Amino acid sequence: MSPPGLRQPPPTGAAALAPGTYEGSVVIVTGGGTGLGKAIATEFGRLGASVGILSRDENHRAAGVAAVEATGGTALAAPCDIRDPDSVAHAFDAVEGRLGPIDVLVNNAAGNFPVPAEDMSPNAWRTVVDIVLNGTFICCRDLGRRLIAAQRDGAIVNVGASYAWTGGPGFAHSAAAKAGVKNLTETLAVEWAPYGIRVNGLVPGLMPHEDETAAIAAVPGKYKGQDSRVPAGRVGLPRELAWAATYLCSPYASYITGHSMVVDGANWQRRHTVQPPFTPIREQLHRPPFGASTPPPVGRGPSKGSES
């Protein structure tokens, strides 16, 4: 019989921090209308924050606002393409004009889809790197400049990925971009600590949710035996990531900056004493051998919803 693994977390609606911890604070969550971003936005709202939900997709923005308001929180939707500095500035201006000065930024928006590197077009590479790395920098810079000019402190959390450390076969574009995000997080933490601005990373593990994009959901075998693939004996729940996000941005983490917190049940550190047989990424994705019969390189960007 297998050991029980890590226990289940408290139920939905439980708060990791004291009620009102974020009362009077303004929080922006990019991609805050779906999946893990929505869970994070909802938890900040539950703790008293006014939350700006930023996304390109109108339906996603509406879903994020509805989720925050369902907990009794306050939320505002603002259209934003994080790859465009002007779009980011306008969205931040809209949030500040309605909710007040921004205190916290969670860079959650991302784009991703599986593809072997030899099948990846330059456009596919650019699209993911532009959203994940460039977009994170653009949003960080915009808030950093506002906080520094106003002589106000603040907190930023950049959502990362464990393959920033290990590499990510099948996800060369995203893995490289997330490695850049990790490095950016550590660099900005040092540069901006004198201004009272903390910058941390947050790395989710296997946390299934209803908003996973079609490209990710279509990975062969993705949902088969997920609990058994984690040392904890279970997958994570979105609210567990949300509790970590609210902690990292809170006064209780006032001396934590430049850190990447991994919330994955010890999954990324796992090793086999004897490694199982190696399966090339093309076989994992059920793709035919590369060659004359191979379809043209994947040149599309992520689906519209993948930035959330």
C-alpha positions as CSV (number, residue, x, y, z in Angstrom):
1,M,0.0,0.0,0.0
2,S,1.3,3.5,-0.9
3,P,2.0,6.0,1.9
4,P,-0.7,8.7,2.2
5,G,1.5,11.6,1.0
6,L,0.8,15.2,1.9
7,R,-2.5,16.0,3.4
8,Q,-5.2,18.1,1.6
9,P,-5.2,21.8,2.2
10,P,-7.9,23.8,4.1
11,P,-11.1,24.2,2.1
12,T,-11.9,26.8,-0.5
13,G,-12.6,30.1,1.2
14,A,-10.1,29.6,4.0
15,A,-7.5,32.4,4.3
16,A,-3.8,32.0,5.0
17,L,-3.5,35.5,6.3
18,A,-5.4,37.7,8.7
19,P,-8.7,39.1,7.4
20,G,-8.1,42.6,6.0
21,T,-4.4,42.1,5.4
22,Y,-4.7,43.9,2.1
23,E,-7.4,46.4,3.1
24,G,-6.7,49.6,1.2
25,S,-4.2,48.0,-1.1
26,V,-4.4,47.8,-4.9
27,V,-3.2,44.7,-6.7
28,I,-2.9,44.0,-10.4
29,V,-2.9,40.4,-11.7
30,T,-2.1,40.0,-15.3
31,G,-4.0,37.1,-16.8
32,G,-6.2,37.3,-13.7
33,G,-9.3,36.0,-15.4
34,T,-8.5,32.3,-15.8
35,G,-6.9,29.4,-14.0
36,L,-4.2,30.1,-11.5
37,G,-4.3,33.8,-12.1
38,K,-8.0,33.9,-11.3
39,A,-7.3,32.0,-8.1
40,I,-4.6,34.5,-7.1
41,A,-6.8,37.5,-7.9
42,T,-9.7,36.0,-5.9
43,E,-7.5,35.4,-2.8
44,F,-6.2,39.0,-2.8
45,G,-9.8,40.2,-3.1
46,R,-10.8,38.0,-0.2
47,L,-8.2,39.6,2.0
48,G,-9.5,43.1,1.2
49,A,-7.5,44.2,-1.8
50,S,-9.0,46.1,-4.7
51,V,-7.9,44.0,-7.7
52,G,-7.2,45.0,-11.3
53,I,-7.8,42.1,-13.8
54,L,-5.7,42.6,-16.9
55,S,-6.1,40.5,-20.0
56,R,-6.5,40.9,-23.8
57,D,-9.7,38.8,-23.7
58,E,-12.9,40.5,-22.6
59,N,-14.5,37.3,-21.4
60,H,-11.5,36.4,-19.3
61,R,-11.5,39.9,-17.7
62,A,-15.2,39.5,-16.9
63,A,-14.7,36.1,-15.3
64,G,-11.9,37.4,-13.1
65,V,-14.0,40.4,-11.9
66,A,-16.9,38.1,-11.2
67,A,-14.7,35.7,-9.2
68,V,-13.3,38.5,-7.0
69,E,-16.7,40.1,-6.5
70,A,-18.2,36.7,-5.5
71,T,-16.0,36.8,-2.4
72,G,-17.1,40.3,-1.5
73,G,-14.0,41.9,-3.0
74,T,-13.6,44.8,-5.4
75,A,-12.3,44.3,-8.9
76,L,-11.8,46.3,-12.1
77,A,-11.2,44.9,-15.6
78,A,-8.7,46.6,-17.9
79,P,-7.8,45.5,-21.4
80,C,-4.0,45.0,-21.8
81,D,-1.5,43.4,-24.1
82,I,1.5,43.0,-21.9
83,R,3.9,43.0,-24.9
84,D,3.0,46.6,-25.6
85,P,4.4,49.2,-23.2
86,D,1.7,51.8,-24.2
87,S,-1.0,49.2,-23.5
88,V,0.5,48.4,-20.2
89,A,0.8,52.1,-19.2
90,H,-2.9,52.7,-20.2
91,A,-4.1,49.7,-18.2
92,F,-2.1,50.7,-15.1
93,D,-3.4,54.3,-15.5
94,A,-7.0,52.9,-15.7
95,V,-6.5,50.9,-12.5
96,E,-4.9,53.8,-10.6
97,G,-7.6,56.2,-11.8
98,R,-10.4,54.0,-10.4
99,L,-8.8,52.1,-7.5
100,G,-5.8,54.2,-6.4
101,P,-2.0,53.8,-6.5
102,I,-0.9,50.2,-7.2
103,D,0.8,48.4,-4.4
104,V,1.3,44.9,-5.8
105,L,1.8,43.4,-9.2
106,V,1.5,39.7,-10.0
107,N,2.9,38.9,-13.5
108,N,0.9,35.7,-14.2
109,A,0.0,36.1,-17.9
110,A,1.8,33.7,-20.2
111,G,1.7,31.9,-23.5
112,N,2.8,28.3,-24.2
113,F,2.2,25.2,-26.3
114,P,4.3,22.0,-26.8
115,V,6.4,21.7,-29.8
116,P,9.8,20.0,-30.6
117,A,12.5,22.7,-31.2
118,E,13.1,21.5,-34.8
119,D,9.4,22.1,-35.6
120,M,9.3,25.5,-34.0
121,S,9.1,28.6,-36.3
122,P,10.9,31.8,-35.4
123,N,7.4,33.4,-35.0
124,A,6.4,30.8,-32.4
125,W,9.6,31.4,-30.5
126,R,9.2,35.2,-30.6
127,T,5.6,35.1,-29.5
128,V,6.1,33.1,-26.4
129,V,9.3,34.9,-25.4
130,D,7.6,38.3,-26.1
131,I,4.7,37.4,-23.8
132,V,6.5,35.6,-21.0
133,L,9.8,37.5,-20.7
134,N,9.3,40.8,-22.4
135,G,5.8,41.2,-21.0
136,T,7.0,40.5,-17.5
137,F,9.8,43.1,-17.8
138,I,7.5,45.7,-19.3
139,C,5.0,45.3,-16.5
140,C,7.7,45.3,-13.8
141,R,9.4,48.4,-15.2
142,D,6.1,50.3,-15.4
143,L,5.2,49.7,-11.8
144,G,8.8,50.1,-10.6
145,R,9.0,53.6,-12.2
146,R,5.7,54.6,-10.6
147,L,6.7,53.4,-7.2
148,I,10.2,55.0,-7.3
149,A,8.9,58.3,-8.5
150,A,6.2,58.4,-5.8
151,Q,8.6,57.2,-3.1
152,R,6.3,54.3,-2.3
153,D,7.2,50.7,-1.5
154,G,5.6,47.7,-3.2
155,A,5.8,44.1,-4.1
156,I,6.0,42.1,-7.3
157,V,5.6,38.4,-7.9
158,N,6.6,36.9,-11.2
159,V,5.1,33.5,-11.9
160,G,7.8,31.2,-13.1
161,A,8.3,27.5,-14.0
162,S,10.6,24.8,-12.6
163,Y,12.1,24.2,-16.0
164,A,13.8,27.5,-15.7
165,W,16.3,25.4,-13.7
166,T,16.2,22.1,-15.5
167,G,15.3,23.0,-19.2
168,G,12.0,21.9,-20.7
169,P,12.1,19.5,-23.7
170,G,9.1,20.3,-25.8
171,F,8.9,23.8,-24.4
172,A,12.2,25.4,-25.5
173,H,10.6,28.8,-26.0
174,S,8.8,28.9,-22.6
175,A,11.7,27.3,-20.7
176,A,14.2,29.8,-22.0
177,A,11.8,32.7,-21.3
178,K,11.0,31.5,-17.8
179,A,14.8,31.2,-17.1
180,G,15.0,34.8,-18.1
181,V,12.1,35.7,-15.8
182,K,13.9,34.0,-12.9
183,N,17.1,36.0,-13.6
184,L,15.1,39.2,-14.0
185,T,13.4,38.6,-10.7
186,E,16.8,38.2,-8.9
187,T,18.2,41.2,-10.7
188,L,15.3,43.6,-9.9
189,A,15.2,42.4,-6.3
190,V,18.8,43.8,-5.8
191,E,18.2,47.0,-7.9
192,W,15.0,47.9,-6.2
193,A,15.4,46.8,-2.6
194,P,16.8,50.3,-1.8
195,Y,13.5,51.8,-2.9
196,G,11.5,49.4,-0.7
197,I,10.3,47.3,-3.6
198,R,10.4,43.5,-3.2
199,V,10.5,41.2,-6.2
200,N,9.9,37.4,-5.9
201,G,9.1,34.4,-8.0
202,L,6.4,31.9,-7.6
203,V,6.6,28.5,-9.3
204,P,3.5,26.3,-9.6
205,G,3.6,22.6,-9.9
206,L,1.1,20.3,-11.3
207,M,-2.2,22.1,-10.6
208,P,-5.0,21.1,-13.0
209,H,-7.7,23.7,-13.6
210,E,-10.7,24.1,-15.9
211,D,-9.0,26.9,-18.0
212,E,-6.0,24.9,-19.3
213,T,-5.5,25.8,-23.0
214,A,-6.4,23.2,-25.6
215,A,-2.7,22.8,-26.7
216,I,-1.6,22.0,-23.1
217,A,-4.6,19.8,-22.4
218,A,-3.9,17.8,-25.6
219,V,-0.5,16.6,-24.5
220,P,-0.8,12.8,-24.7
221,G,-1.3,11.2,-21.3
222,K,-1.4,14.5,-19.4
223,Y,-4.4,13.7,-17.2
224,K,-3.6,10.0,-16.6
225,G,-2.6,9.1,-13.1
226,Q,-1.6,12.7,-12.2
227,D,-1.6,12.1,-8.4
228,S,0.9,9.2,-8.8
229,R,3.4,11.5,-10.6
230,V,4.0,13.7,-7.6
231,P,6.0,12.8,-4.5
232,A,3.3,14.4,-2.4
233,G,0.8,11.8,-3.7
234,R,-1.5,14.4,-5.1
235,V,-1.7,17.3,-7.5
236,G,-1.8,20.8,-6.1
237,L,-4.9,23.0,-5.9
238,P,-5.0,26.6,-7.4
239,R,-5.8,28.1,-4.0
240,E,-2.5,26.7,-2.6
241,L,-0.6,28.9,-5.1
242,A,-2.9,31.8,-4.3
243,W,-2.0,31.5,-0.6
244,A,1.7,31.6,-1.4
245,A,1.2,34.7,-3.6
246,T,-0.6,36.6,-0.9
247,Y,2.1,35.7,1.6
248,L,5.0,36.7,-0.6
249,C,3.4,40.2,-1.2
250,S,2.4,40.7,2.5
251,P,4.0,42.5,5.3
252,Y,4.8,39.1,6.8
253,A,7.3,38.5,4.0
254,S,8.9,41.9,4.4
255,Y,12.5,40.5,4.4
256,I,12.0,38.1,1.5
257,T,13.1,39.4,-1.9
258,G,14.9,37.8,-4.9
259,H,13.5,34.4,-3.9
260,S,11.6,31.8,-6.1
261,M,9.1,29.9,-4.1
262,V,8.2,26.5,-5.6
263,V,4.8,25.1,-4.8
264,D,4.9,21.7,-6.3
265,G,5.0,18.9,-3.7
266,A,8.7,18.4,-4.3
267,N,8.0,17.3,-7.8
268,W,10.8,19.1,-9.7
269,Q,13.5,17.6,-7.4
270,R,12.5,14.0,-7.9
271,R,15.0,11.6,-9.2
272,H,15.0,7.8,-9.9
273,T,17.8,5.7,-8.5
274,V,17.7,4.0,-11.9
275,Q,16.2,6.2,-14.5
276,P,13.3,4.8,-16.6
277,P,13.9,4.3,-20.3
278,F,14.3,7.6,-22.2
279,T,11.5,8.7,-24.6
280,P,12.4,11.4,-27.1
281,I,10.1,14.4,-27.1
282,R,8.7,13.6,-30.6
283,E,7.5,10.3,-29.3
284,Q,6.0,11.8,-26.2
285,L,4.0,14.2,-28.4
286,H,3.1,11.5,-30.9
287,R,4.7,13.3,-33.7
288,P,6.1,11.5,-36.8
289,P,9.9,11.5,-37.5
290,F,11.3,14.8,-38.6
291,G,11.9,14.9,-42.4
292,A,10.3,15.5,-45.8
293,S,6.9,14.3,-44.6
294,T,6.9,16.5,-41.5
295,P,4.4,19.4,-41.5
296,P,5.9,22.9,-41.8
297,P,7.3,24.4,-38.7
298,V,4.8,25.5,-36.1
299,G,4.5,29.2,-36.7
300,R,1.4,30.2,-34.9
301,G,1.6,31.9,-31.5
302,P,-0.3,30.6,-28.5
303,S,-4.1,30.6,-28.8
304,K,-5.8,33.8,-27.8
305,G,-6.7,32.4,-24.4
306,S,-3.3,31.3,-23.5
307,E,-2.2,34.6,-22.2
308,S,-5.4,34.7,-20.2
